[in-house]
């Protein structure tokens, strides 16, 4: 893996920083989402970070002239990322079953 970073022209420390950022992103994406919007926003940022990472990987491989065997992984992972993101947005937008809406007047909840 270190050889690939050198091949793409990235400094050695970037590999370590990127590894820690990816680890944090995976933890955020795999954690069960509580009902708070602040946690949902953190997941949104984790998805954005992975999107930037995948797009940057694809651009870096294309810039140095790598073939599909190198940039294909970034492209395929990008498709999986998009499916995961769309599915998460659909789940996040769906109302929780058995709960009532907080914007509903108190009188109508009875």
Residue frames as qw, qx, qy, qz and C-alpha x, y, z in Angstrom:
[[0.000, 0.886, 0.465, 0.000, 0.00, 0.00, 0.00],
 [0.318, -0.768, 0.096, 0.548, 2.83, 2.40, 0.80],
 [0.410, -0.076, 0.592, 0.689, 4.23, 1.86, -2.69],
 [0.183, 0.667, 0.643, 0.329, 0.93, 2.95, -4.22],
 [0.170, -0.930, -0.208, 0.250, 0.98, 6.22, -2.27],
 [0.385, -0.534, 0.391, 0.643, 4.53, 6.87, -3.48],
 [0.366, 0.251, 0.715, 0.540, 3.50, 5.95, -7.05],
 [0.064, 0.821, 0.536, 0.186, 0.64, 8.46, -6.85],
 [0.316, 0.518, -0.099, 0.789, 2.96, 11.17, -5.51],
 [0.523, -0.774, -0.149, -0.326, 1.54, 11.48, -1.99],
 [0.040, 0.615, -0.645, 0.452, 3.80, 12.06, 1.02],
 [0.431, -0.018, -0.886, 0.169, 4.24, 9.19, 3.47],
 [0.075, 0.105, 0.625, -0.770, 2.46, 10.95, 6.37],
 [0.517, 0.060, -0.180, -0.835, -0.70, 11.32, 4.27],
 [0.583, -0.037, -0.788, -0.192, -1.21, 7.55, 4.32],
 [0.262, -0.171, -0.776, 0.547, -1.32, 7.55, 8.14],
 [0.237, 0.171, 0.235, -0.927, -3.70, 10.53, 8.32],
 [0.571, 0.065, -0.459, -0.678, -5.99, 8.99, 5.72],
 [0.474, -0.086, -0.874, 0.059, -6.02, 5.67, 7.59],
 [0.071, -0.230, -0.659, 0.713, -7.14, 7.34, 10.83],
 [0.379, 0.188, -0.023, -0.906, -9.79, 9.37, 9.02],
 [0.575, 0.017, -0.677, -0.459, -11.15, 6.25, 7.32],
 [0.337, -0.147, -0.871, 0.327, -11.24, 4.37, 10.62],
 [0.126, 0.251, 0.444, -0.851, -13.22, 7.17, 12.25],
 [0.475, 0.166, -0.313, -0.806, -15.55, 7.30, 9.24],
 [0.505, -0.053, -0.839, -0.195, -16.21, 3.56, 9.36],
 [0.156, -0.224, -0.775, 0.570, -17.00, 3.76, 13.08],
 [0.284, 0.263, 0.183, -0.904, -19.48, 6.58, 12.44],
 [0.532, 0.139, -0.508, -0.663, -21.14, 4.78, 9.54],
 [0.503, -0.077, -0.860, -0.036, -21.49, 1.47, 11.38],
 [0.011, 0.087, 0.662, -0.745, -22.72, 2.97, 14.65],
 [0.010, -0.622, -0.776, -0.103, -26.47, 2.72, 15.19],
 [0.067, 0.370, 0.102, 0.921, -28.01, 6.12, 14.61],
 [0.044, -0.455, -0.677, 0.577, -29.85, 7.67, 17.54],
 [0.201, 0.785, 0.576, 0.106, -32.81, 9.92, 16.83],
 [0.201, -0.794, -0.011, 0.574, -30.74, 13.09, 17.33],
 [0.590, 0.803, 0.069, 0.045, -30.09, 15.18, 14.23],
 [0.122, -0.863, 0.481, 0.093, -26.54, 15.97, 15.39],
 [0.605, -0.252, 0.738, 0.161, -25.47, 12.34, 14.98],
 [0.684, 0.575, 0.445, 0.059, -27.17, 12.22, 11.60],
 [0.251, 0.950, -0.174, -0.057, -25.09, 15.22, 10.60],
 [0.375, -0.625, 0.668, 0.149, -21.90, 13.40, 11.66],
 [0.703, 0.158, 0.679, 0.140, -22.86, 10.46, 9.47],
 [0.516, 0.836, 0.185, -0.022, -23.50, 12.88, 6.61],
 [0.001, 0.893, -0.438, -0.105, -19.96, 14.25, 7.02],
 [0.574, -0.310, 0.744, 0.144, -18.53, 10.73, 7.11],
 [0.693, 0.494, 0.515, 0.099, -20.29, 9.95, 3.82],
 [0.319, 0.944, -0.067, -0.043, -18.97, 13.21, 2.36],
 [0.302, -0.729, 0.595, 0.150, -15.44, 12.35, 3.47],
 [0.659, -0.012, 0.731, 0.180, -15.60, 8.96, 1.78],
 [0.587, 0.742, 0.323, 0.022, -17.00, 10.53, -1.39],
 [0.104, 0.940, -0.313, -0.090, -14.12, 13.02, -1.52],
 [0.489, -0.491, 0.707, 0.141, -11.64, 10.21, -0.82],
 [0.706, 0.255, 0.648, 0.131, -13.01, 7.97, -3.58],
 [0.476, 0.869, 0.135, 0.012, -13.19, 10.79, -6.13],
 [0.100, -0.877, 0.458, 0.110, -9.63, 11.84, -5.25],
 [0.617, -0.258, 0.724, 0.167, -8.38, 8.26, -5.60],
 [0.683, 0.539, 0.482, 0.107, -9.98, 7.96, -9.01],
 [0.279, 0.957, -0.081, -0.004, -8.51, 11.29, -10.16],
 [0.340, -0.732, 0.573, 0.143, -5.04, 10.43, -8.79],
 [0.692, -0.018, 0.693, 0.200, -4.95, 7.08, -10.61],
 [0.590, 0.716, 0.351, 0.126, -6.13, 8.63, -13.86],
 [0.041, 0.975, -0.198, -0.096, -3.62, 11.49, -13.51],
 [0.350, -0.604, 0.684, 0.212, -0.62, 9.15, -13.36],
 [0.511, 0.404, -0.593, -0.474, -1.92, 7.05, -16.24],
 [0.320, -0.115, 0.916, -0.214, -2.92, 3.91, -14.34],
 [0.333, -0.081, -0.761, -0.551, -5.17, 1.44, -16.09],
 [0.667, -0.377, -0.235, -0.598, -8.55, 0.08, -15.02],
 [0.768, -0.161, -0.584, 0.209, -6.90, -2.54, -12.80],
 [0.336, -0.023, -0.443, 0.831, -5.80, 0.31, -10.51],
 [0.221, -0.047, 0.121, -0.967, -8.65, 2.83, -10.71],
 [0.525, -0.240, -0.678, -0.454, -11.38, 0.22, -11.08],
 [0.424, -0.320, -0.742, 0.411, -11.35, -0.42, -7.33],
 [0.013, -0.225, -0.268, 0.937, -12.07, 3.24, -6.61],
 [0.393, -0.029, -0.401, -0.827, -14.84, 3.32, -9.20],
 [0.548, -0.262, -0.776, -0.170, -16.48, 0.11, -7.93],
 [0.324, -0.324, -0.636, 0.621, -16.23, 1.26, -4.33],
 [0.122, 0.092, 0.010, -0.988, -17.79, 4.56, -5.38],
 [0.511, -0.202, -0.589, -0.592, -20.80, 2.68, -6.73],
 [0.536, -0.344, -0.742, 0.209, -21.13, 0.80, -3.44],
 [0.167, -0.196, -0.364, 0.895, -20.77, 4.08, -1.55],
 [0.303, -0.062, -0.248, -0.918, -23.58, 5.65, -3.62],
 [0.584, -0.297, -0.692, -0.305, -25.89, 2.70, -2.97],
 [0.464, -0.314, -0.649, 0.515, -25.13, 2.82, 0.75],
 [0.035, -0.113, -0.165, 0.979, -25.69, 6.57, 0.90],
 [0.427, -0.166, -0.416, -0.785, -29.01, 6.41, -0.98],
 [0.603, -0.338, -0.721, -0.052, -30.22, 3.57, 1.22],
 [0.361, -0.266, -0.532, 0.719, -29.19, 5.42, 4.40],
 [0.139, 0.000, -0.030, -0.990, -30.95, 8.62, 3.26],
 [0.540, -0.268, -0.581, -0.546, -34.10, 6.61, 2.57],
 [0.585, -0.361, -0.684, 0.246, -33.94, 5.06, 6.06],
 [0.249, -0.163, -0.336, 0.894, -33.13, 8.40, 7.67],
 [0.264, -0.095, -0.197, -0.939, -36.12, 10.06, 6.01],
 [0.530, -0.335, -0.721, -0.297, -38.57, 7.30, 6.95],
 [0.461, -0.577, 0.243, -0.629, -40.54, 7.97, 10.14],
 [0.020, 0.212, -0.930, 0.300, -39.90, 5.59, 12.99],
 [0.505, -0.325, -0.694, -0.397, -42.71, 3.09, 13.31],
 [0.539, -0.546, -0.619, 0.167, -44.96, 3.53, 16.32],
 [0.320, -0.306, -0.247, 0.862, -43.81, 7.05, 17.10],
 [0.166, 0.873, 0.458, -0.037, -45.77, 10.28, 16.84],
 [0.440, 0.564, 0.082, 0.694, -44.69, 13.48, 15.25],
 [0.382, -0.378, -0.388, 0.748, -43.34, 16.16, 17.62],
 [0.018, -0.034, -0.178, -0.983, -44.86, 18.92, 15.51],
 [0.349, -0.478, -0.715, -0.373, -48.37, 17.57, 16.09],
 [0.321, -0.547, 0.191, -0.749, -50.43, 19.54, 18.64],
 [0.068, -0.166, 0.876, -0.449, -50.69, 17.95, 22.07],
 [0.618, 0.137, 0.346, -0.693, -54.51, 17.82, 21.90],
 [0.786, 0.351, -0.305, -0.407, -54.49, 15.57, 18.85],
 [0.275, 0.395, -0.865, 0.140, -52.11, 13.04, 20.48],
 [0.425, -0.124, 0.689, -0.574, -54.74, 11.82, 22.93]]
